[in-house]
Amino acid sequence: MITETGKVVALKGDRVWVQTIRTSACQSCAARNGCGQKVLAAASGGRANQILVANSVDARVGDEVTIGIDEQALLGASLLVYALPLILMVVASVLGHQLFGGHDGAAMLAAVAGLALGFFAGRKLQRAGGTDYEPRLVRVNRIASENCL
């Protein structure tokens, strides 16, 4: 499971808004000088992100929480968002080229139509998956202390 720590900033029914600060692991990476991720992290300046998740651990405003998403769910969502549209674009381009006698214009129009169909199909499949692709609250990070009242 891929996890991130954040802070609950608001309640909305049975869900909570969790704010995380984007950080970069560039300082500990051996390839930090030749990687574009360092540039992106520096440009964002550690910008805060907010996400709405189901409150499955009874978190309250101000609590530090850990949110997580399963690796398989992340891989599946990535395939729906990136691979499906690209595959449909290539298939549609080849079909358009073959069906219309080798005209490049037809291949380009078919490629655009295949890409649009891929995005539409990915969105429909994501919605059909329900909450499979959503992150969830793993735990509330409370420090137990004998001195606290």
MDAnalysis code that builds the backbone (N, CA, C; Angstrom):
import MDAnalysis as mda
import numpy as np

u = mda.Universe.empty(447, n_residues=149, atom_resindex=np.repeat(np.arange(149), 3), trajectory=True)
u.add_TopologyAttr("name", ["N", "CA", "C"] * 149)
u.add_TopologyAttr("resid", np.arange(1, 150))
u.add_TopologyAttr("resname", ["MET", "ILE", "THR", "GLU", "THR", "GLY", "LYS", "VAL", "VAL", "ALA", "LEU", "LYS", "GLY", "ASP", "ARG", "VAL", "TRP", "VAL", "GLN", "THR", "ILE", "ARG", "THR", "SER", "ALA", "CYS", "GLN", "SER", "CYS", "ALA", "ALA", "ARG", "ASN", "GLY", "CYS", "GLY", "GLN", "LYS", "VAL", "LEU", "ALA", "ALA", "ALA", "SER", "GLY", "GLY", "ARG", "ALA", "ASN", "GLN", "ILE", "LEU", "VAL", "ALA", "ASN", "SER", "VAL", "ASP", "ALA", "ARG", "VAL", "GLY", "ASP", "GLU", "VAL", "THR", "ILE", "GLY", "ILE", "ASP", "GLU", "GLN", "ALA", "LEU", "LEU", "GLY", "ALA", "SER", "LEU", "LEU", "VAL", "TYR", "ALA", "LEU", "PRO", "LEU", "ILE", "LEU", "MET", "VAL", "VAL", "ALA", "SER", "VAL", "LEU", "GLY", "HIS", "GLN", "LEU", "PHE", "GLY", "GLY", "HIS", "ASP", "GLY", "ALA", "ALA", "MET", "LEU", "ALA", "ALA", "VAL", "ALA", "GLY", "LEU", "ALA", "LEU", "GLY", "PHE", "PHE", "ALA", "GLY", "ARG", "LYS", "LEU", "GLN", "ARG", "ALA", "GLY", "GLY", "THR", "ASP", "TYR", "GLU", "PRO", "ARG", "LEU", "VAL", "ARG", "VAL", "ASN", "ARG", "ILE", "ALA", "SER", "GLU", "ASN", "CYS", "LEU"])
u.atoms.positions = np.array([
    [0.843, -1.174, 0.000],
    [0.000, 0.000, 0.000],
    [0.892, 1.241, 0.000],
    [0.521, 2.203, -0.802],
    [1.229, 3.476, -0.873],
    [0.533, 4.437, 0.085],
    [1.279, 5.012, 1.013],
    [0.671, 5.854, 2.045],
    [1.246, 7.264, 2.019],
    [0.487, 8.173, 2.591],
    [0.885, 9.576, 2.735],
    [0.257, 10.095, 4.018],
    [0.961, 10.953, 4.720],
    [0.449, 11.555, 5.942],
    [-0.149, 12.912, 5.626],
    [-1.276, 13.201, 6.261],
    [-1.932, 14.484, 6.052],
    [-2.673, 14.918, 7.304],
    [-3.349, 16.038, 7.192],
    [-4.075, 16.602, 8.318],
    [-5.526, 16.823, 7.892],
    [-6.462, 16.428, 8.760],
    [-7.884, 16.625, 8.488],
    [-8.186, 18.102, 8.666],
    [-8.721, 18.733, 7.602],
    [-9.004, 20.161, 7.656],
    [-10.502, 20.459, 7.695],
    [-11.357, 19.485, 7.323],
    [-12.799, 19.729, 7.346],
    [-13.549, 18.408, 7.298],
    [-14.759, 18.435, 7.863],
    [-15.667, 17.295, 7.799],
    [-16.778, 17.613, 6.808],
    [-17.211, 16.607, 6.076],
    [-18.322, 16.774, 5.138],
    [-19.144, 15.494, 5.182],
    [-20.119, 15.460, 6.070],
    [-20.935, 14.260, 6.236],
    [-20.098, 13.117, 6.781],
    [-20.104, 12.004, 6.067],
    [-19.315, 10.844, 6.496],
    [-17.956, 10.804, 5.799],
    [-17.522, 11.936, 5.269],
    [-16.227, 12.048, 4.594],
    [-15.429, 13.193, 5.216],
    [-14.127, 13.180, 4.996],
    [-13.263, 14.232, 5.525],
    [-12.355, 14.752, 4.420],
    [-12.025, 16.045, 4.526],
    [-11.034, 16.650, 3.645],
    [-9.682, 16.511, 4.328],
    [-8.737, 15.878, 3.642],
    [-7.386, 15.687, 4.167],
    [-6.428, 16.509, 3.320],
    [-5.593, 17.309, 3.997],
    [-4.610, 18.131, 3.308],
    [-3.238, 17.502, 3.464],
    [-2.567, 17.306, 2.334],
    [-1.204, 16.786, 2.348],
    [-0.301, 17.823, 1.703],
    [0.963, 17.804, 2.079],
    [1.955, 18.690, 1.486],
    [2.838, 17.847, 0.584],
    [2.904, 18.233, -0.687],
    [3.716, 17.502, -1.651],
    [5.178, 17.677, -1.279],
    [5.859, 16.564, -1.118],
    [7.294, 16.602, -0.813],
    [8.048, 15.833, -1.887],
    [9.325, 15.958, -1.870],
    [10.150, 15.290, -2.855],
    [11.221, 14.470, -2.154],
    [11.500, 13.320, -2.705],
    [12.548, 12.457, -2.167],
    [13.870, 12.673, -2.895],
    [13.988, 13.790, -3.560],
    [15.146, 14.036, -4.423],
    [16.469, 14.088, -3.665],
    [16.450, 14.544, -2.429],
    [17.711, 14.707, -1.710],
    [18.389, 13.375, -1.421],
    [17.616, 12.293, -1.340],
    [18.214, 10.995, -1.025],
    [18.416, 10.134, -2.260],
    [18.069, 10.645, -3.429],
    [18.151, 9.863, -4.667],
    [19.514, 10.062, -5.328],
    [20.080, 8.983, -5.853],
    [21.389, 9.063, -6.502],
    [21.328, 9.798, -7.840],
    [20.164, 9.833, -8.477],
    [20.029, 10.467, -9.792],
    [19.455, 11.875, -9.699],
    [19.567, 12.525, -8.545],
    [18.884, 13.793, -8.322],
    [19.321, 14.906, -9.265],
    [20.543, 14.860, -9.766],
    [21.015, 15.943, -10.639],
    [20.535, 15.798, -12.076],
    [20.150, 14.599, -12.488],
    [19.754, 14.399, -13.870],
    [18.289, 14.066, -14.043],
    [17.466, 14.316, -13.039],
    [16.067, 13.901, -13.079],
    [15.149, 15.114, -13.176],
    [14.111, 14.992, -13.977],
    [13.147, 16.079, -14.126],
    [12.208, 16.214, -12.949],
    [12.076, 15.172, -12.128],
    [11.189, 15.226, -10.966],
    [11.634, 16.299, -9.981],
    [12.935, 16.489, -9.840],
    [13.451, 17.508, -8.922],
    [13.006, 18.900, -9.368],
    [13.031, 19.130, -10.675],
    [12.608, 20.422, -11.206],
    [11.123, 20.643, -10.941],
    [10.312, 19.600, -11.153],
    [8.872, 19.713, -10.903],
    [8.574, 19.965, -9.437],
    [9.282, 19.267, -8.543],
    [9.069, 19.462, -7.108],
    [9.475, 20.859, -6.679],
    [10.550, 21.361, -7.244],
    [11.000, 22.712, -6.899],
    [10.019, 23.757, -7.409],
    [9.455, 23.519, -8.579],
    [8.511, 24.475, -9.159],
    [7.212, 24.538, -8.375],
    [6.795, 23.400, -7.802],
    [5.544, 23.386, -7.054],
    [5.706, 23.994, -5.671],
    [6.924, 24.039, -5.163],
    [7.194, 24.667, -3.882],
    [6.534, 23.976, -2.708],
    [6.333, 22.660, -2.770],
    [5.695, 21.949, -1.669],
    [4.231, 22.306, -1.522],
    [3.544, 22.478, -2.618],
    [2.157, 22.918, -2.635],
    [1.250, 21.929, -1.906],
    [0.255, 22.439, -1.230],
    [-0.695, 21.620, -0.484],
    [-1.746, 21.051, -1.434],
    [-2.120, 19.811, -1.195],
    [-3.183, 19.141, -1.935],
    [-4.269, 18.751, -0.949],
    [-5.511, 18.796, -1.376],
    [-6.611, 18.351, -0.527],
    [-7.370, 17.257, -1.242],
    [-7.784, 16.250, -0.477],
    [-8.511, 15.124, -1.035],
    [-9.662, 14.770, -0.098],
    [-10.791, 14.409, -0.679],
    [-11.973, 14.015, 0.076],
    [-12.011, 12.503, 0.150],
    [-11.965, 11.954, 1.377],
    [-11.968, 10.502, 1.572],
    [-13.014, 10.124, 2.605],
    [-13.449, 8.864, 2.548],
    [-14.416, 8.352, 3.519],
    [-13.781, 8.331, 4.905],
    [-14.553, 8.743, 5.913],
    [-14.049, 8.802, 7.287],
    [-14.279, 7.456, 7.963],
    [-13.442, 6.498, 7.642],
    [-13.602, 5.139, 8.163],
    [-12.940, 4.936, 9.520],
    [-12.184, 5.911, 10.017],
    [-11.470, 5.760, 11.289],
    [-11.888, 6.806, 12.313],
    [-13.029, 7.459, 12.092],
    [-13.580, 8.460, 13.004],
    [-12.583, 9.590, 13.285],
    [-12.039, 10.138, 12.230],
    [-11.093, 11.254, 12.364],
    [-11.851, 12.550, 12.616],
    [-11.179, 13.481, 13.297],
    [-11.754, 14.790, 13.588],
    [-10.866, 15.867, 12.995],
    [-11.409, 17.072, 12.876],
    [-10.644, 18.194, 12.339],
    [-9.412, 18.412, 13.209],
    [-8.261, 18.540, 12.569],
    [-7.003, 18.741, 13.273],
    [-6.206, 17.465, 13.465],
    [-6.826, 16.301, 13.278],
    [-6.109, 15.036, 13.440],
    [-5.109, 14.834, 12.316],
    [-3.949, 14.272, 12.671],
    [-3.002, 13.838, 11.655],
    [-3.372, 12.413, 11.286],
    [-3.553, 12.158, 9.996],
    [-4.004, 10.846, 9.541],
    [-3.069, 10.318, 8.465],
    [-3.160, 9.018, 8.254],
    [-2.448, 8.381, 7.159],
    [-3.485, 7.914, 6.154],
    [-3.327, 8.342, 4.895],
    [-4.199, 7.870, 3.828],
    [-3.384, 6.943, 2.941],
    [-4.055, 6.004, 2.307],
    [-3.339, 5.048, 1.475],
    [-4.176, 4.569, 0.307],
    [-3.488, 4.061, -0.685],
    [-4.137, 3.448, -1.833],
    [-3.365, 2.183, -2.181],
    [-4.079, 1.148, -2.520],
    [-3.472, -0.135, -2.860],
    [-2.691, -0.005, -4.167],
    [-1.549, -0.677, -4.253],
    [-0.721, -0.593, -5.455],
    [-1.474, -1.085, -6.687],
    [-2.266, -2.153, -6.534],
    [-3.014, -2.693, -7.671],
    [-4.070, -1.703, -8.154],
    [-4.695, -0.993, -7.230],
    [-5.686, 0.014, -7.615],
    [-5.011, 1.156, -8.364],
    [-3.828, 1.558, -7.908],
    [-3.098, 2.621, -8.588],
    [-2.675, 2.183, -9.986],
    [-2.216, 0.943, -10.115],
    [-1.832, 0.420, -11.421],
    [-3.047, 0.349, -12.351],
    [-4.174, -0.131, -11.835],
    [-5.396, -0.209, -12.644],
    [-5.873, 1.157, -13.097],
    [-5.832, 2.123, -12.193],
    [-6.242, 3.481, -12.555],
    [-5.296, 4.078, -13.589],
    [-4.014, 3.813, -13.461],
    [-3.040, 4.313, -14.439],
    [-3.286, 3.715, -15.817],
    [-3.608, 2.430, -15.849],
    [-3.910, 1.795, -17.134],
    [-5.160, 2.396, -17.766],
    [-6.183, 2.666, -16.946],
    [-7.404, 3.268, -17.482],
    [-7.160, 4.674, -18.013],
    [-6.349, 5.428, -17.314],
    [-6.139, 6.828, -17.685],
    [-5.157, 6.980, -18.844],
    [-4.110, 6.170, -18.875],
    [-3.058, 6.360, -19.872],
    [-3.076, 5.314, -20.986],
    [-3.062, 4.034, -20.620],
    [-2.883, 2.978, -21.626],
    [-4.110, 2.799, -22.515],
    [-5.296, 2.769, -21.934],
    [-6.500, 2.532, -22.734],
    [-6.685, 3.579, -23.833],
    [-6.612, 4.883, -23.541],
    [-6.747, 5.861, -24.629],
    [-5.661, 5.736, -25.703],
    [-4.424, 5.458, -25.294],
    [-3.348, 5.342, -26.279],
    [-3.514, 4.112, -27.164],
    [-3.925, 3.005, -26.561],
    [-4.137, 1.788, -27.348],
    [-5.278, 1.993, -28.339],
    [-6.382, 2.580, -27.882],
    [-7.501, 2.830, -28.789],
    [-7.138, 3.843, -29.874],
    [-6.281, 4.803, -29.557],
    [-5.843, 5.762, -30.562],
    [-5.049, 5.068, -31.670],
    [-4.131, 4.196, -31.295],
    [-3.309, 3.495, -32.284],
    [-4.162, 2.552, -33.126],
    [-5.041, 1.794, -32.474],
    [-5.916, 0.855, -33.205],
    [-6.817, 1.613, -34.171],
    [-7.418, 2.703, -33.710],
    [-8.300, 3.485, -34.576],
    [-7.527, 4.110, -35.732],
    [-6.308, 4.542, -35.495],
    [-5.495, 5.119, -36.554],
    [-5.189, 4.095, -37.636],
    [-4.812, 2.903, -37.226],
    [-4.522, 1.831, -38.194],
    [-5.785, 1.463, -38.969],
    [-6.901, 1.328, -38.272],
    [-8.164, 1.002, -38.955],
    [-8.579, 2.111, -39.922],
    [-8.454, 3.350, -39.491],
    [-8.791, 4.466, -40.372],
    [-7.918, 4.496, -41.611],
    [-6.656, 4.199, -41.447],
    [-5.727, 4.167, -42.565],
    [-6.093, 3.044, -43.535],
    [-6.424, 1.878, -43.004],
    [-6.757, 0.729, -43.842],
    [-8.113, 0.887, -44.531],
    [-9.106, 1.370, -43.787],
    [-10.467, 1.454, -44.331],
    [-10.634, 2.538, -45.384],
    [-9.838, 3.594, -45.327],
    [-9.988, 4.710, -46.246],
    [-8.853, 4.793, -47.253],
    [-8.314, 3.663, -47.626],
    [-7.359, 3.596, -48.721],
    [-6.022, 4.248, -48.475],
    [-5.569, 4.286, -47.286],
    [-4.242, 4.808, -46.989],
    [-4.153, 6.320, -46.891],
    [-5.277, 6.994, -46.708],
    [-5.251, 8.454, -46.570],
    [-4.819, 8.838, -45.157],
    [-3.835, 9.699, -45.077],
    [-3.313, 10.124, -43.782],
    [-4.338, 10.937, -42.993],
    [-5.124, 11.738, -43.673],
    [-6.147, 12.536, -42.996],
    [-7.161, 11.665, -42.276],
    [-7.563, 10.580, -42.927],
    [-8.506, 9.655, -42.304],
    [-7.871, 8.981, -41.090],
    [-6.611, 8.648, -41.203],
    [-5.901, 8.028, -40.079],
    [-5.809, 8.987, -38.896],
    [-5.547, 10.260, -39.181],
    [-5.450, 11.247, -38.095],
    [-6.803, 11.473, -37.433],
    [-7.861, 11.594, -38.231],
    [-9.199, 11.760, -37.649],
    [-9.609, 10.545, -36.823],
    [-9.299, 9.362, -37.330],
    [-9.608, 8.138, -36.588],
    [-8.802, 8.074, -35.289],
    [-7.559, 8.533, -35.332],
    [-6.728, 8.535, -34.120],
    [-7.323, 9.449, -33.058],
    [-7.774, 10.625, -33.459],
    [-8.398, 11.550, -32.507],
    [-9.680, 10.945, -31.949],
    [-10.479, 10.306, -32.829],
    [-11.716, 9.662, -32.375],
    [-11.408, 8.509, -31.415],
    [-10.375, 7.734, -31.705],
    [-9.985, 6.626, -30.816],
    [-9.503, 7.124, -29.469],
    [-8.754, 8.220, -29.470],
    [-8.281, 8.806, -28.216],
    [-9.459, 9.292, -27.371],
    [-10.397, 9.985, -28.010],
    [-11.584, 10.469, -27.292],
    [-12.398, 9.294, -26.751],
    [-12.552, 8.254, -27.559],
    [-13.276, 7.065, -27.107],
    [-12.564, 6.422, -25.921],
    [-11.240, 6.400, -25.958],
    [-10.470, 5.832, -24.855],
    [-10.668, 6.594, -23.557],
    [-10.674, 7.943, -23.633],
    [-10.913, 8.740, -22.429],
    [-12.328, 8.514, -21.899],
    [-13.304, 8.464, -22.806],
    [-14.693, 8.247, -22.413],
    [-14.863, 6.861, -21.779],
    [-14.293, 5.834, -22.404],
    [-14.398, 4.472, -21.879],
    [-13.686, 4.351, -20.529],
    [-12.531, 4.987, -20.393],
    [-11.811, 4.948, -19.116],
    [-12.611, 5.573, -17.998],
    [-13.274, 6.677, -18.299],
    [-14.103, 7.340, -17.286],
    [-15.274, 6.471, -16.881],
    [-15.916, 5.839, -17.849],
    [-17.048, 4.944, -17.559],
    [-16.588, 3.742, -16.731],
    [-15.461, 3.159, -17.095],
    [-14.950, 2.006, -16.353],
    [-14.535, 2.389, -14.933],
    [-14.006, 3.595, -14.769],
    [-13.618, 4.056, -13.434],
    [-14.852, 4.207, -12.556],
    [-15.902, 4.795, -13.106],
    [-17.134, 4.962, -12.333],
    [-17.772, 3.627, -12.005],
    [-17.672, 2.671, -12.915],
    [-18.240, 1.342, -12.671],
    [-17.478, 0.616, -11.566],
    [-16.201, 0.965, -11.386],
    [-15.387, 0.349, -10.343],
    [-15.740, 0.833, -8.945],
    [-16.571, 1.863, -8.834],
    [-16.975, 2.391, -7.527],
    [-15.816, 3.011, -6.787],
    [-15.581, 2.545, -5.582],
    [-14.537, 3.116, -4.733],
    [-13.225, 2.354, -4.819],
    [-13.083, 1.475, -5.798],
    [-11.857, 0.685, -5.927],
    [-10.616, 1.547, -6.140],
    [-10.787, 2.678, -6.822],
    [-9.643, 3.508, -7.176],
    [-9.476, 4.704, -6.245],
    [-10.215, 4.754, -5.162],
    [-10.127, 5.880, -4.233],
    [-9.182, 5.567, -3.086],
    [-8.414, 6.560, -2.652],
    [-7.620, 6.365, -1.434],
    [-8.540, 6.268, -0.225],
    [-8.034, 5.708, 0.849],
    [-8.847, 5.578, 2.061],
    [-7.999, 5.912, 3.286],
    [-8.693, 6.251, 4.356],
    [-7.999, 6.522, 5.611],
    [-7.514, 5.205, 6.195],
    [-6.249, 5.161, 6.554],
    [-5.675, 3.956, 7.130],
    [-5.723, 4.024, 8.651],
    [-5.332, 5.190, 9.199],
    [-5.318, 5.333, 10.657],
    [-5.204, 6.807, 11.036],
    [-5.576, 7.072, 12.284],
    [-5.346, 8.393, 12.877],
    [-4.050, 8.284, 13.658],
    [-3.149, 9.211, 13.444],
    [-1.849, 9.185, 14.102],
    [-1.912, 9.990, 15.395],
    [-2.396, 9.355, 16.423],
    [-2.479, 10.009, 17.730],
    [-1.358, 9.493, 18.616],
    [-0.749, 10.391, 19.339],
    [0.329, 10.023, 20.257],
    [-0.283, 9.806, 21.638],
    [-0.155, 8.594, 22.133],
    [-0.671, 8.295, 23.471],
    [0.316, 8.807, 24.510],
    [-0.222, 9.497, 25.512],
    [0.629, 10.036, 26.558],
    [-0.090, 9.916, 27.894],
    [0.663, 9.578, 28.926],
    [0.087, 9.461, 30.260],
    [-0.118, 10.840, 30.891],
    [0.586, 11.863, 30.401],
    [0.521, 13.177, 30.999],
    [-0.637, 14.013, 30.458],
    [-1.248, 13.589, 29.354],
    [-2.344, 14.344, 28.778],
    [-3.628, 14.073, 29.548],
    [-4.437, 15.095, 29.689],
    [-5.702, 14.916, 30.392],
    [-6.802, 14.583, 29.449],
])
